Amino acid sequence: VFSRRNDKETSAAFALESGKLLWRAQYDAPYRVTAEASAHGKGPFATPALYDGKLYTFGITETLSAHDAANGKLIWRNDYSKAYKMPHAYYGTSFSPLLVEGLCIVHVGGPDNGALVALEAASGKERWRWWGDGPAFASPIVAELHGVKQIIAKTQQNVIGVELRTGKALWQWPYKILYDNTITTPVLFGDLLLLSDFETPLHAIQIKLDKGMWSVKPAWRNEQVSLFMNTPVIHREMMLGFSDSNKGQYFGLEPRTGKLLWT
């Protein structure tokens, strides 16, 4: 469990059978909530990750920690809270760490100034860094497109694809959401990336690779459905989710064409 106890961000482990506390680790994490987000509290909001026997947490002001999941011992910690004038997205960090192939990937920084960073999961040492935009609230995904393994992430003003091993920028698509409420994790279906956020209808962009050149173009748009704080899932040939524009109605949609099947 990753939570807050007064002004300390806290990682803890409990026995499933009894609820007995097995270990607890804390560090100071003072945080002032912006007025618009006061109802949401002081976080932390980023979902922790378990990988190779370690627990990875990303705090509200971008303190990234790796603990031994068995006993809570701190293995390494990178504190980005002093690295940027505003070391978090406007409403607080919620970008969850992504662990894949020995790398821990996070987006550090704040509005208009940040970097997608890959660290060695075992040591916290930086392997690569993509500069270019501040972080969004949405978490990233890892995907293989046209034979290239890549990280797909929403940023403050774009959706990007970067090569997993090197951080090389592959493609970029402008994606600016009202009040920077870019929260919903992107969903990939074949070479279609399905996107929606606050007051933004569900739509798809198609990502192609031809003769070494990446290209992105619109594929479809459905004005009847939009997402806000929930991430949809795809089961077989259907996307399932809750539509913000229809006041939380459950919907089924054909991800290849954007056709709404039922609500």
DRENTORSE-522451 format. One record per residue: x, y, z of N, C-alpha, C in turn. Coordinates in pm, whole numbers, padded with zeros to 5 digits, always signed. Example, Ala and Ser with C-alpha at 12.3 -4.5 7.8 and 13.67 -1.06 7.14 Angstrom:
// residues 2
+01319-00569+00780+01230-00450+00780+01320-00330+00780+01285-00225+00708+01367-00106+00714+01290+00003+00787
END
This chain:
// residues 263
+00085-00119+00000+00000+00000+00000+00088+00124+00000+00054+00224-00084+00125+00351-00089+00026+00459-00050+00054+00534+00058-00045+00626+00112+00025+00742+00182-00055+00828+00245-00002+00941+00321-00042+00927+00466+00054+00952+00554+00029+00960+00698+00081+01096+00744-00015+01192+00764+00021+01330+00793+00107+01386+00680+00229+01429+00707+00313+01484+00600+00419+01385+00554+00392+01257+00569+00485+01154+00525+00418+01064+00422+00486+01040+00310+00440+00937+00217+00490+00804+00268+00401+00705+00263+00424+00581+00336+00401+00460+00247+00498+00370+00244+00481+00239+00182+00467+00137+00293+00376+00043+00276+00356-00058+00380+00311-00189+00316+00342-00298+00384+00299-00432+00339+00222-00499+00452+00114-00568+00416+00029-00636+00512+00010-00782+00470-00003-00870+00568-00031-01010+00539-00174-01023+00490-00194-01090+00377-00328-01104+00321-00421-01180+00414-00369-01281+00481-00456-01368+00562-00506-01298+00688-00424-01212+00748-00459-01156+00878-00465-01004+00881-00409-00935+00782-00400-00791+00785-00286-00739+00871-00204-00828+00924-00093-00789+01010+00009-00705+00930+00053-00595+00992+00156-00512+00930+00289-00587+00926+00347-00598+00807+00476-00666+00791+00592-00567+00794+00575-00455+00727+00676-00350+00732+00616-00218+00688+00682-00110+00727+00638+00024+00688+00761+00111+00668+00760+00192+00563+00870+00285+00535+00811+00421+00500+00872+00528+00550+00818+00662+00531+00926+00763+00495+00885+00875+00436+00974+00989+00417+00888+01116+00418+00950+01228+00451+00878+01355+00456+00835+01396+00316+00708+01438+00302+00656+01479+00173+00552+01589+00192+00593+01707+00239+00498+01818+00254+00444+01858+00117+00315+01894+00113+00253+01927-00016+00133+02017+00007+00126+02124-00070+00011+02215-00064-00077+02192-00186-00201+02155-00163-00294+02125-00271-00341+02255-00335-00347+02259-00468-00403+02375-00535-00553+02384-00504-00605+02506-00506-00745+02528-00465-00842+02443-00546-00816+02430-00677-00909+02356-00763-00913+02207-00731-00805+02156-00670-00797+02012-00642-00812+01981-00493-00858+02078-00415-00861+02060-00270-00944+01940-00226-01048+01908-00300-01135+01795-00263-01065+01661-00277-00957+01657-00353-00888+01530-00379-00782+01496-00276-00749+01591-00187-00650+01563-00085-00507+01573-00136-00412+01529-00053-00269+01546-00080-00203+01425-00143-00281+01328-00188-00223+01212-00253-00150+01121-00155-00063+01036-00203-00016+01023-00342-00121+00958-00433-00110+00986-00563-00206+00937-00660-00151+00829-00753-00020+00821-00769+00040+00726-00864+00034+00585-00808-00016+00491-00887-00022+00351-00847+00119+00295-00835+00153+00230-00722+00286+00168-00710+00299+00047-00801+00422+00005-00826+00447-00108-00915+00537-00210-00846+00506-00338-00865+00591-00448-00818+00666-00505-00937+00799-00521-00919+00880-00572-01031+01007-00634-00975+01033-00758-01008+01156-00826-00972+01186-00816-00821+01081-00836-00741+01098-00836-00596+01110-00700-00532+01082-00594-00608+01094-00460-00555+00961-00385-00572+00936-00292-00478+00819-00205-00485+00866-00066-00526+00807-00013-00634+00843+00119-00686+00728+00215-00662+00757+00330-00601+00655+00431-00575+00700+00566-00629+00603+00648-00673+00630+00779-00730+00541+00878-00657+00600+00961-00572+00525+01047-00482+00462+01168-00549+00382+01240-00472+00305+01352-00524+00395+01463-00579+00516+01480-00522+00611+01578-00573+00733+01510-00636+00711+01390-00690+00807+01320-00773+00930+01269-00697+00905+01206-00583+01008+01128-00517+00989+00984-00561+01088+00929-00631+01080+00794-00686+01164+00701-00598+01100+00597-00545+01166+00508-00449+01153+00363-00492+01256+00284-00459+01254+00140-00480+01284+00072-00347+01190-00009-00299+01205-00083-00174+01210-00233-00201+01279-00305-00116+01271-00451-00116+01129-00486-00074+01056-00556-00161+00915-00585-00132+00898-00681-00016+01002-00756+00019+00991-00854+00127+01006-00792+00264+01094-00691+00276+01122-00636+00409+01115-00484+00417+01091-00417+00306+01077-00272+00307+01206-00193+00303+01319-00259+00297+01448-00188+00294+01457-00100+00169+01499+00025+00190+01516+00117+00078+01637+00075-00004+01617+00054-00134+01726+00015-00224+01784+00139-00292+01698+00225-00343+01743+00353-00396+01627+00452-00398+01663+00579-00404+01562+00685-00411+01616+00801-00493+01536+00849-00588+01568+00968-00666+01462+01074-00635+01504+01186-00581+01413+01292-00542+01419+01403-00647+01311+01417-00726+01305+01519-00830+01231+01645-00783+01199+01652-00654+01116+01762-00603+01188+01897-00609+01319+01898-00621+01394+02024-00630+01447+02050-00771+01422+01959-00861+01483+01969-00994+01409+02067-01085+01282+02096-01054+01202+02184-01139+01133+02288-01052+01104+02403-01111+01037+02510-01037+00904+02460-00981+00829+02386-01061+00708+02319-01014+00725+02170-01043+00763+02089-00944+00803+01950-00970+00687+01852-00972+00580+01889-01040+00467+01798-01056+00368+01864-01150+00281+01783-01209+00171+01838-01287+00085+01924-01194+00006+02014-01251-00061+02119-01173-00141+02063-01055-00211+01954-01074-00294+01898-00968-00223+01790-00886-00094+01772-00909-00017+01671-00836+00016+01552-00926+00127+01489-00899+00173+01376-00981+00079+01256-00968+00039+01200-01083-00036+01074-01081+00015+00977-01186+00122+01016-01257+00185+00931-01359+00250+00812-01288+00197+00692-01309+00248+00573-01240+00375+00521-01307+00472+00475-01228+00595+00421-01289+00566+00297-01372+00633+00287-01485+00620+00172-01574+00750+00092-01568+00740-00035-01536+00858-00122-01525+00855-00223-01639+00962-00225-01718+00967-00315-01832+01113-00336-01872+01150-00461-01895+01282-00498-01945+01397-00431-01867+01384-00432-01735+01491-00379-01651+01492-00229-01638+01391-00161-01692+01384-00016-01685+01265+00029-01601+01282+00141-01533+01174+00209-01462+01154+00343-01531+01033+00367-01582+01007+00485-01665+00905+00575-01595+00941+00703-01581+00853+00803-01522+00865+00932-01602+00766+01020-01584+00773+01153-01646+00790+01254-01533+00903+01323-01530+00932+01418-01424+00911+01560-01475+00904+01655-01381+00886+01794-01417+00745+01841-01391+00715+01962-01442+00585+02023-01419+00534+02090-01545+00437+02179-01531+00377+02243-01649+00480+02308-01740+00473+02270-01868+00556+02327-01976+00704+02292-01967+00743+02208-01873+00885+02178-01858+00901+02042-01790+00942+01942-01866+00960+01810-01807+01031+01715-01901+01046+01591-01856+01117+01491-01936+01067+01353-01900+01051+01270-02002+01024+01128-01983+01160+01060-01962+01174+00990-01849+01305+00940-01807+01299+00789-01787+01401+00718-01836+01415+00575-01812+01535+00553-01721+01515+00478-01613+01619+00449-01516+01643+00299-01509+01762+00260-01471+01786+00119-01443+01705+00081-01320+01619-00018-01334+01530-00055-01224+01607-00101-01101+01721-00162-01121+01798-00216-01009+01872-00109-00930+01913+00000-00998+02002+00098-00933+01948+00240-00929+01851+00272-01015+01802+00409-01025+01886+00497-01114+01991+00441-01176+02078+00519-01265+02005+00550-01396+02015+00675-01441+01945+00716-01562+02008+00654-01687+01920+00601-01775+01965+00541-01901+01937+00633-02019+01819+00695-02023+01790+00791-02129+01684+00890-02083+01673+00997-02161+01580+01105-02125+01524+01167-02253+01391+01178-02261+01325+01249-02371+01276+01383-02319+01329+01492-02376+01286+01626-02339+01177+01671-02435+01092+01764-02391+01003+01822-02489+00869+01868-02437+00827+01825-02319+00694+01864-02273+00679+01827-02125+00585+01893-02058+00556+01859-01921+00474+01731-01912+00460+01674-01792+00387+01549-01776+00236+01568-01779+00168+01464-01821+00022+01456-01806-00007+01380-01677-00135+01355-01652-00175+01275-01536-00190+01128-01574-00205+01100-01703-00224+00964-01751-00095+00884-01741-00109+00755-01714+00006+00666-01710+00039+00615-01850+00163+00573-01873+00207+00529-02006+00176+00382-02030+00196+00338-02152+00187+00196-02185+00310+00158-02265+00339+00028-02268+00446-00023-02354+00379-00106-02463+00428-00093-02585+00366-00162-02698+00471-00193-02803+00440-00290-02887+00524-00317-03003+00443-00282-03126+00489-00181-03199+00422-00135-03320+00516-00150-03438+00470-00224-03538+00551-00245-03659+00689-00297-03624+00694-00386-03524+00818-00451-03485+00909-00369-03396+00865-00252-03354+00948-00163-03270+00883-00151-03133+00955-00193-03029+00904-00182-02893+00918-00038-02847+00810+00017-02794+00811+00159-02762+00723+00191-02642+00751+00307-02584+00668+00362-02478+00574+00463-02543+00445+00447-02518+00345+00542-02564+00294+00617-02443+00304+00749-02447+00266+00829-02330+00196+00957-02374+00097+00996-02297+00042+01130-02311+00131+01226-02233+00151+01345-02289+00222+01451-02219+00123+01566-02200+00173+01679-02156+00084+01792-02132+00014+01836-02260+00085+01828-02374+00027+01881-02498+00036+01785-02616+00083+01661-02594+00103+01569-02705+00078+01426-02662+00071+01337-02762+00088+01194-02741+00216+01156-02815+00303+01079-02750+00433+01049-02810+00460+00898-02810+00544+00857-02903+00600+00723-02903+00751+00733-02904+00817+00670-02805+00964+00673-02800+01015+00530-02790+01128+00505-02851+01187+00371-02853+01224+00329-02711+01184+00208-02674+01203+00162-02537+01349+00160-02494+01438+00106-02576+01577+00087-02533+01659+00215-02534+01622+00313-02618+01707+00430-02636+01641+00563-02602+01508+00566-02597+01438+00692-02577+01427+00777-02701+01468+00722-02816+01461+00796-02942+01316+00829-02976+01289+00955-03011+01154+00996-03050+01118+00933-03184+01004+00864-03187+00958+00798-03309+00848+00879-03378+00748+00918-03302+00637+00995-03358+00573+01080-03248+00496+01180-03291+00433+01272-03196+00304+01324-03258+00201+01341-03173+00070+01388-03219+00021+01495-03123-00017+01613-03171-00067+01718-03081-00192+01671-03007-00194+01695-02875-00306+01648-02794-00317+01738-02672-00394+01846-02686-00410+01945-02580-00553+01936-02526-00566+01914-02395-00695+01896-02330-00726+02016-02240-00852+02056-02236-00897+02168-02156-00854+02150-02009-00796+02255-01953-00747+02257-01814-00640+02149-01788-00577+02100-01893-00474+01995-01881-00526+01870-01811-00655+01841-01824-00714+01722-01762-00689+01598-01848-00562+01571-01873-00522+01456-01954-00497+01340-01859-00600+01257-01838-00599+01161-01728-00607+01016-01776-00681+00991-01883-00710+00854-01925-00592+00789-01995-00552+00672-01950-00442+00598-02013-00480+00561-02157-00394+00583-02255-00426+00547-02393-00440+00396-02409-00521+00356-02507-00547+00215-02534-00511+00186-02679-00432+00080-02700-00388+00044-02835-00468-00075-02886-00511-00066-03012-00580-00176-03080-00519-00188-03219-00434-00289-03239-00362-00299-03366-00271-00179-03380-00284-00104-03492-00206+00018-03509-00289+00142-03481-00404+00122-03413-00490+00234-03375-00470+00267-03227-00449+00394-03197-00440+00439-03059-00568+00514-03027-00642+00466-02927-00772+00523-02892-00754+00623-02778-00806+00743-02800-00783+00855-02710-00913+00924-02672-00922+00971-02550-01032+01055-02505-00997+01107-02367-01043+01228-02337-01023+01287-02205-01133+01389-02182-01116+01474-02085-01217+01570-02042-01271+01650-02160-01403+01639-02183-01473+01710-02290-01409+01688-02427-01352+01570-02446-01289+01532-02573-01347+01400-02619-01422+01397-02730-01485+01273-02775-01381+01162-02799-01426+01039-02787-01341+00925-02815-01304+00924-02963-01174+00908-02991-01130+00905-03129-01006+00819-03139-00969+00786-03262-00853+00699-03285-00759+00765-03385-00629+00745-03361-00529+00785-03458-00457+00658-03504-00416+00657-03630-00348+00541-03687-00199+00572-03698-00117+00480-03647+00028+00498-03644+00091+00402-03744+00162+00455-03841+00219+00372-03947+00370+00392-03958+00437+00290-04012+00580+00297-04042+00599+00252-04185+00654+00340-04268+00674+00310-04410+00813+00357-04452+00896+00260-04492+01032+00289-04537+01110+00369-04433+01094+00330-04308+01168+00394-04200+01110+00524-04148+00997+00568-04205+00935+00694-04166+00804+00667-04092+00790+00726-03973+00667+00712-03896+00569+00821-03936+00442+00786-03936+00338+00885-03966+00216+00857-03879+00142+00962-03850+00020+00952-03768-00090+01028-03838-00209+00967-03844-00322+01037-03905-00451+00998-03831-00554+01085-03838-00682+01051-03774-00744+00929-03841-00810+00845-03761-00876+00726-03815-01028+00736-03803-01077+00766-03685-01221+00785-03666-01247+00868-03542-01370+00916-03528-01410+01000-03415-01556+00972-03383-01589+00953-03257-01726+00927-03215-01768+01035-03115-01857+01125-03158-01899+01238-03076-01995+01197-02964-02044+01071-02966-02141+01026-02867-02077+00982-02736-01947+00955-02738-01881+00895-02623-01757+00976-02587-01737+00999-02458-01611+01059-02411-01575+00997-02277-01447+01006-02242-01396+00949-02118-01339+01062-02034-01336+01045-01903-01277+01147-01818-01175+01084-01724-01219+01017-01620-01124+00961-01524-01122+00809-01524-01182+00747-01623-01176+00601-01630-01108+00557-01759-01032+00449-01750-00966+00391-01866-01048+00272-01915-01088+00269-02042-01166+00157-02093-01079+00033-02113-01143-00079-02138-01071-00203-02168-01122-00257-02301-01037-00336-02366-01078-00402-02490-01082-00551-02466-01196-00611-02498-01214-00755-02486-01255-00808-02623-01166-00890-02680-01188-00941-02817-01201-00822-02912-01315-00803-02975-01332-00697-03073-01422-00586-03020-01424-00567-02888-01511-00465-02831-01439-00384-02724-01460-00252-02727-01414-00166-02619-01529-00145-02522-01498-00156-02392-01598-00138-02287-01551-00026-02197-01642+00066-02161-01604+00176-02074-01725+00252-02024-01697+00358-01948-01802+00447-01896-01788+00582-01966-01897+00632-02019-01895+00755-02095-01925+00875-02006-01833+00970-02003-01854+01092-01927-01963+01178-01992-01965+01185-02124-02062+01270-02193-02204+01219-02178-02221+01091-02148-02355+01034-02125-02378+01003-01978-02315+01084-01891-02336+01075-01746-02308+00937-01691-02196+00879-01731-02154+00753-01671-02218+00629-01731-02281+00642-01847-02339+00523-01908-02229+00426-01952-02256+00299-01932-02167+00191-01977-02188+00174-02126-02080+00156-02201-02095+00144-02346-02008+00034-02401-02048-00015-02517-01968-00106-02596-01946-00045-02733-01822-00050-02782-01787+00018-02907-01692-00069-02987-01702-00060-03118-01614-00135-03207-01485-00055-03226-01372-00101-03170-01251-00019-03172-01190+00002-03310-01221-00085-03404-01162-00071-03538-01228+00042-03617-01359+00064-03591-01433+00162-03670-01489+00278-03589-01496+00263-03456-01557+00366-03371-01708+00356-03364-01766+00251-03422-01912+00236-03420-01959+00203-03279-02056+00280-03229-02114+00254-03097-02211+00138-03110-02190+00031-03033-02273-00089-03043-02391-00084-02948-02368-00035-02828-02478-00024-02730-02436+00065-02615-02534+00118-02542-02509+00191-02417-02607+00142-02312
END
